[in-house]
Amino acid sequence: NDSSELGTVFDSGDYGKASVLSIYRSSAIFLVIWVVVKSAFYGALDARL
C-alpha cells in the first residue's frame, strides 16, 4: 500500500534526508539546464556577431 509506505517515510528521519537530496538534485538539474541554455545563447550571439 502506497499510503502506509508514505506514512513510514514521513515518520522516520529519512524524510528530511530525502527532501534535501531531492532539492539538491532538482537544483543541480536546473543549474545544468541554465548553463546549457546560457552557453547556447552566447554561442548564437557570437555567431550573429
Backbone bond lengths (Angstrom), bond angles and torsions (degrees), N, CA, C in turn:
res aa  C-N    CA-C-N  psi(-1)  N-CA   C-N-CA  omega(-1)  CA-C   N-CA-C  phi
1 N - - - 1.473 - - 1.529 108.74 -
2 D 1.322 117.14 129.93 1.462 120.73 -175.47 1.523 111.96 -70.80
3 S 1.352 117.15 -38.29 1.463 119.98 -175.91 1.526 110.56 -65.13
4 S 1.335 117.74 -38.70 1.465 119.76 -179.49 1.524 110.03 -67.70
5 E 1.325 117.60 -39.85 1.464 120.36 178.18 1.521 110.00 -63.54
6 L 1.327 116.65 -41.73 1.458 120.56 178.94 1.524 109.99 -61.78
7 G 1.347 116.68 -39.44 1.460 120.38 179.40 1.522 111.48 -62.65
8 T 1.335 116.79 -43.02 1.465 119.12 179.49 1.522 110.06 -65.79
9 V 1.311 117.47 -36.68 1.467 120.36 178.83 1.523 109.63 -64.54
10 F 1.347 116.47 -42.66 1.464 119.64 179.53 1.525 111.08 -65.23
11 D 1.345 116.95 -39.44 1.463 120.40 -177.19 1.525 111.47 -69.32
12 S 1.326 117.17 -37.75 1.463 119.81 -176.14 1.523 110.67 -77.72
13 G 1.323 116.17 164.50 1.456 120.55 179.69 1.514 112.42 -77.53
14 D 1.349 117.19 -5.85 1.457 119.67 -178.62 1.519 111.47 -69.85
15 Y 1.342 117.61 -20.07 1.464 119.26 -177.44 1.528 110.64 -63.94
16 G 1.340 117.13 -39.76 1.463 119.86 178.64 1.513 110.85 -62.47
17 K 1.340 115.58 -41.67 1.456 119.52 178.45 1.523 110.43 -64.94
18 A 1.337 116.58 -42.57 1.457 120.68 -177.88 1.526 110.74 -65.23
19 S 1.344 116.89 -40.34 1.461 119.78 -178.48 1.521 110.14 -67.47
20 V 1.339 116.91 -41.19 1.468 120.08 178.35 1.518 109.72 -63.46
21 L 1.343 115.85 -41.24 1.460 119.99 -179.58 1.521 110.58 -64.67
22 S 1.346 117.26 -41.57 1.460 120.08 -179.48 1.526 110.76 -67.54
23 I 1.338 117.17 -38.69 1.466 120.68 177.77 1.526 109.30 -64.07
24 Y 1.336 116.35 -43.95 1.466 120.26 -180.00 1.522 110.18 -63.54
25 R 1.356 116.10 -41.79 1.458 120.04 -178.51 1.525 110.56 -65.77
26 S 1.342 117.55 -43.72 1.462 120.34 -178.85 1.524 110.66 -66.78
27 S 1.344 117.22 -38.56 1.464 119.77 179.16 1.521 110.37 -68.21
28 A 1.338 117.39 -35.80 1.461 120.31 178.05 1.523 110.29 -66.25
29 I 1.347 116.89 -41.81 1.460 120.87 177.40 1.522 109.81 -62.58
30 F 1.334 117.14 -43.07 1.460 121.39 179.17 1.522 110.31 -62.41
31 L 1.332 116.81 -40.60 1.462 121.14 -179.76 1.524 110.37 -63.91
32 V 1.334 116.96 -43.44 1.470 120.76 179.03 1.525 110.20 -62.54
33 I 1.353 116.71 -45.18 1.465 120.43 179.46 1.521 110.08 -62.01
34 W 1.338 117.86 -41.69 1.464 121.88 -178.54 1.522 110.63 -64.47
35 V 1.343 117.09 -42.29 1.469 120.77 179.23 1.527 110.21 -64.25
36 V 1.336 116.70 -42.34 1.469 120.24 -179.72 1.522 110.23 -64.14
37 V 1.334 116.82 -44.92 1.466 120.65 -179.60 1.525 110.34 -64.56
38 K 1.335 116.22 -42.41 1.462 119.76 -178.36 1.526 110.77 -65.64
39 S 1.335 116.93 -43.22 1.462 119.92 179.88 1.526 110.39 -65.72
40 A 1.337 117.07 -38.65 1.463 120.22 178.12 1.524 110.30 -66.06
41 F 1.338 116.75 -38.62 1.461 121.02 179.88 1.526 110.55 -65.14
42 Y 1.340 116.41 -47.30 1.462 119.54 179.91 1.526 111.04 -68.55
43 G 1.332 117.64 -31.66 1.459 120.65 176.26 1.520 110.79 -64.16
44 A 1.350 116.65 -42.24 1.460 120.76 177.87 1.523 110.08 -66.87
45 L 1.334 116.33 -36.84 1.458 120.68 179.39 1.528 110.09 -65.15
46 D 1.334 116.95 -43.54 1.465 120.74 178.46 1.525 110.57 -64.84
47 A 1.327 117.14 -38.94 1.460 120.24 179.97 1.526 110.05 -65.79
48 R 1.327 116.75 -36.25 1.457 120.25 179.91 1.528 110.05 -69.33
49 L 1.330 116.72 -40.73 1.458 120.15 179.87 1.528 109.44 -73.66
